Amino acid sequence: MSVDDRAESRSIAFEYELDEPIEKVWRALTTPEIVTEWLLPGNPTAEEGARFTFRDTGEPIDCQIISLEEQRSIRFAWRDEQARRDGLNSTVTFEVEGTANGGTHLRIVHEVHYARQPTRLPVTPCLAANDNSVGLRMAA
């Protein structure tokens, strides 16, 4: 039995104001040939539910598109070697929004989800009244 099995998460976010229009930034986030030039080599696909792999120094990074809202946001699961080894799940979200001057506000959030190690209650051995141990048989 565990006292506390709640999952915890941590995130880091970066925000940028770009001069480029939202359409251009969206293409950079969703066009496979462009993504692999600025992010990592791999075979990304910008379709909800799609699975693909990036390679970073030879280790595969398994990804899956979790949600895609055209010219607004793209969110995908990201599992590298460390995540697989440590049982972590993480997501990366790119959000874009047009600005008043025709540019783009870009927000990138990397969130890591991990399960807190369950706290185990100590197990104390006890004798049952009917366990036929020598002490109980002699008392009877």
C-alpha positions in Angstrom: 0.0 0.0 0.0 1.4 3.4 -0.8 0.6 6.5 1.2 1.0 9.0 -1.8 1.0 8.0 -5.4 0.4 11.4 -6.9 2.3 12.3 -10.0 4.4 15.5 -10.1 5.4 17.7 -12.9 7.9 20.5 -13.6 8.0 22.8 -16.6 10.2 25.4 -18.2 8.8 28.0 -20.6 10.5 30.3 -23.1 8.7 33.2 -24.8 9.8 35.1 -27.8 8.6 38.1 -29.9 9.4 37.4 -33.5 9.2 39.8 -36.4 8.1 37.0 -38.8 4.3 36.6 -39.5 2.5 33.8 -37.8 2.2 31.8 -41.1 6.0 31.7 -41.5 6.5 30.6 -37.9 3.8 28.0 -38.1 5.5 26.5 -41.2 8.8 26.3 -39.3 7.0 24.3 -36.6 5.1 21.9 -38.8 7.0 21.4 -42.1 9.2 18.3 -41.6 12.1 19.5 -43.8 12.2 22.8 -41.9 11.8 21.3 -38.4 14.7 18.9 -39.0 16.9 21.9 -39.9 16.4 23.9 -36.7 15.5 21.2 -34.2 16.9 17.7 -34.7 17.3 15.2 -37.5 14.4 12.8 -37.7 11.1 12.1 -39.5 8.6 14.5 -37.9 5.0 14.5 -39.1 2.5 17.3 -38.2 -0.6 15.2 -37.8 -2.5 14.6 -34.6 -1.7 11.1 -33.3 1.4 10.7 -35.6 4.4 9.0 -34.1 7.9 9.9 -35.1 11.5 9.9 -33.9 14.2 12.5 -33.6 17.9 11.5 -33.2 20.1 13.4 -30.8 23.7 12.1 -30.8 22.5 8.7 -31.9 19.9 8.1 -29.2 16.3 8.1 -30.4 13.8 10.5 -29.0 10.3 9.0 -29.4 7.6 11.6 -30.1 3.8 11.6 -30.7 1.6 14.5 -31.6 -0.9 14.9 -28.8 -2.7 17.9 -30.1 -2.6 20.2 -33.0 -4.6 23.4 -33.4 -3.8 25.0 -36.8 -1.7 28.1 -36.5 -2.2 28.1 -32.7 -0.4 25.3 -31.0 1.2 21.9 -31.4 1.9 19.6 -28.5 3.8 16.4 -28.5 5.1 13.7 -26.2 8.9 13.6 -26.0 10.7 10.5 -24.6 14.5 10.4 -24.8 16.9 7.8 -23.3 16.9 9.4 -19.9 13.1 9.5 -19.8 12.8 5.9 -20.8 15.4 4.9 -18.2 13.9 7.0 -15.4 10.2 6.3 -16.3 9.5 10.0 -17.1 7.0 11.4 -19.5 7.4 14.8 -21.0 5.6 17.1 -23.4 6.8 19.9 -25.6 4.2 22.6 -26.6 4.7 25.3 -29.1 2.1 28.1 -29.0 1.9 30.9 -31.5 -0.1 34.1 -31.5 -0.1 37.0 -33.9 1.1 40.4 -32.6 -0.3 43.9 -33.4 2.7 44.7 -35.5 2.3 41.6 -37.8 4.9 39.5 -35.9 4.4 36.4 -33.8 4.6 35.7 -30.1 6.1 32.2 -29.7 5.8 30.3 -26.4 7.7 27.0 -25.9 6.9 24.9 -22.8 8.7 21.7 -21.9 6.9 19.8 -19.1 8.2 16.7 -17.4 5.9 14.4 -15.5 7.2 11.9 -13.1 5.6 9.7 -10.5 6.7 10.2 -7.0 8.2 7.1 -5.6 5.5 5.6 -3.5 6.1 5.6 0.3 5.8 2.1 1.5 4.4 1.4 4.9 6.6 -0.8 7.1 5.4 -4.4 7.3 5.5 -5.8 10.8 5.3 -9.6 11.1 2.5 -10.8 13.3 1.2 -14.1 14.3 -2.3 -15.2 13.5 -4.3 -17.0 16.1 -4.6 -20.0 13.9 -1.1 -20.1 12.4 -0.1 -23.3 14.3 3.2 -21.8 15.5 4.9 -23.8 18.3 4.2 -21.1 20.9 0.4 -21.1 20.2 0.2 -24.9 20.1 1.9 -25.1 23.5 -0.4 -22.5 25.0 -3.5 -24.5 23.9 
